[in-house]
């Protein structure tokens, strides 16, 4: 959560001009006069029979992160057309633009409109126009502020309306308080915000309170979200949240997870298959997979062996098939956490199942700047996008004598990309150049020479471009 204050504004150069062009206020609301509506962009909503999501953005601070939001928009619209976005806020900004989130959203490609609703009462969740706007949207963004206000919408029509957006292939997300509300187990902070030292000293501190049974997004079960993670030193309290969830049976399967995202541009994007990619700043995934040694009221927490994954920008994490490798371990003894909570050496590598995905990091437009996929286990997944009509992405791989590499690429509908298998000198050995935007590509190559050779998987824009993600599976046999 952010502190219990009005959400802060984000900078937006075009805010005033956008407002002047397309601002509409709805001052009259039958359900609750406090509800306030401001719409930017088109006055009518997009109508389309199907969407390509869901997609989610989980941000460490309240502001929209353009890179992850742009990807969510492209994923949902499939690279074509436009979407409508609704921002839900529990309080108005205290200064600056009244629509900081929409100001950013309206600067992105593929947006038809963005409507900000400020709802200050729990009963606003049943406001008919709010629910109409949300159900007609393709993405709902929860602003920063106070997640307790959002938790109060549990059981209202608004909860079902947001769920309907995701169900039709749209998306949901938010920052700070808006990040918290998008996890199935919500640290609601309805009694106030707890620090790490307080939560570790007593995991049943009155400030540690939860809301359950609200949003249950696919592939994201058993998770508690946390925000402003490193800057406000929240690893300790997330450990306490996980221990409480285990002790009180708030999650299933004997495991509880926390996802902490750093502020300053940190954003975890999650696609419809549960594959997450971190943007901007680090994020952390914390797993508790056994009962705490001590988690009782008015006694300090003891828990041995939290498993922690640090996700640097560009790193992926598969929430559908959660890894069993690549983590480091940290413990808490009598309320005192181990040192170096935010970094560590993994106790296991991912030579087997687990983190076998590599997202491109630009620049990777030449063999010299290729992303290194040589350490990934088979099958490996390579992801990226054609950011311009001249974009090329290179991934470095190796093959032993007698091995065959099979590459299958799923190309999004937003562009036509071709696939090449190159030798170490850059000569093309195999290619796949199917015509048409969204046409998938595949090839296979067998190394007959002795020893191990270096090769490059190249994806190249043929026509079109966009931030929609392609995914290439590389299998060695």
Residue, then its C-alpha position, 0 to 999 in steps of 0.5 A: x500500500x501507499x501511505x494512507x493519503x491521497x494518491x500522488x500525481x504522475x508527470x504528464x506533458x500532454x495533460x492539459x491539452x488532452x483535458x481541453x480536447x476531450x474532458x467530460x465530467x459526470x457530476x450527477x450520479x444516481x447511486x452516489x453523488x461522490x463518484x466523479x468521472x473524467x473521460x479522455x479520448x473518444x466519447x464512444x466505446x470500442x465494440x469488438x467480438x473478441x480480445x486476445x488477453x487477459x494481460x496484467x500489469x503489477x506496478x511497484x508505485x502508483x504511476x502507469x509504466x508505459x513499457x508494460x502498459x503498452x505491452x498489455x494494450x498490444x496483447x489485448x488488442x492483438x496488435x490491431x484496433x484500439x481499446x478503452x481503459x478505465x482507471x479506478x481511484x479511491x481519492x483524487x490527486x492533491x495537486x497537478x492533473x486530475x487524471x495522471x494515469x489516463x494522461x500517460x495511457x492516452x499517449x500510448x498506441x492503441x487507446x481509444x479512450x481512458x476514463x478516470x473514476x474517483x470513488x470515495x465510498x464503498x457504495x460507489x461500487x454499485x454505481x450503475x454508470x461506473x459499472x457500465x464504463x468498466x464492463x465496456x472497457x478492455x483494461x482496468x487500472x487501479x490507481x495508487x492510494x489506499x487498498x482498503x478502499x478497494x477491498x471495500x468493493x468486495x461483493x459489489x457489482x464493481x467486483x463482478x464488472x472488473x472480473x468480466x473485463x478479464x474474462x472477455x480477454x481484457x486485463x487488469x492492473x495497478x500500482x502501489x495500492x492498485x498492485x495489492x488489490x490484484x492478488x488473491x490474498x490482499x494485504x489490505x492495511x485497513x488498520x494501518x500500514x505495517x513495517x517489516x520490523x513490526x511484522x517480524x516481531x509479531x506476525x499477528x500485529x493488528x496492522x497485519x490484516x488481509x482480504x480474501x476471496x476478491x480477484x482470483x486471476x488465472x495462474x496467480x493463485x496463492x499470491x500476496x502482492x507488495x509494493x515499493x519493495x526495496x526502497x521501503x524495505x518490505x521483504x521482511x513484512x512479505x515474509x511475515x505475510x507468507x508465514x501468516x498465510x501458511x499458518x492460517x490456511x489462507x492459501x492452498x497446497x501447503x504453499x504461499x507466495x509473495x510478489x514484491x515490486x520495486x518503485x521507480x518504474x518497476x512493473x511485472x507484466x503477466x500474459x494470458x499463459x501466466x508468463x511474467x516479464x519484469x520491467x524497469x526495476x527489480x521484483x522479487x518472488x518469495x515462496x514459503x513451502x512449509x509451516x513456520x517454526x513459530x508464528x503466534x500472536x505476540x511472539x517473533x516470527x521464526x521461519x527457515x528457508x524462504x525461497x526467493x527469486x530476484x527478477x531483474x528487468x527483462x527476467x521472466x517467471x512462469x506463474x503457470x509452471x512455477x520453477x523449482x530452481x534458481x532461488x536463494x534462501x533466507x530465514x528469520x529467527x526470533x524476528x531477525x531476518x538474515x542479512x542481504x535479503x535482496x540478493x543471493x547466490x541461487x542454491x540450485x541452477x536451472x539445468x532442469x525444469x524451471x527458468x528456461x525462458x529468456x526475454x530479449x534485451x535491446x540492443x540485440x540486433x547483431x551477433x555481437x550483441x546477441x542475447x546469450x541462451x547457451x545456458x538455458x535448458x531444453x526446451x527453452x523459450x525465447x521472447x521478444x518483439x519487432x519494435x520497428x520494421x527493420x528490427x532484428x533479434x539475435x539469440x546465441x545457442x550451442x549444439x553438440x555433435x549429433x544434436x538436432x535443434x527444432x525452433x517453433x515461433x508463435x508470431x503475433x498478429x501485429x506483424x510478419x516476422x521471419x526466422x533464421x538459423x545462422x552459423x557462427x560466421x553469420x551464414x544462413x543454414x536454415x530459414x522459415x519465411x511464411x507470409x502474412x502477419x501472425x504467420x508462425x515460423x519453424x525450422x530444424x537443424x542437425x549438427x553433423x560436425x564433431x564437437x560443439x558449435x555456436x549458432x544464432x537464432x535470428x528473428x527479423x521483421x519482414x513487415x509491420x512492427x509492434x510491442x506484441x511478443x513473439x515466443x520461440x521454443x527451442x528444443x534440442x534432441 
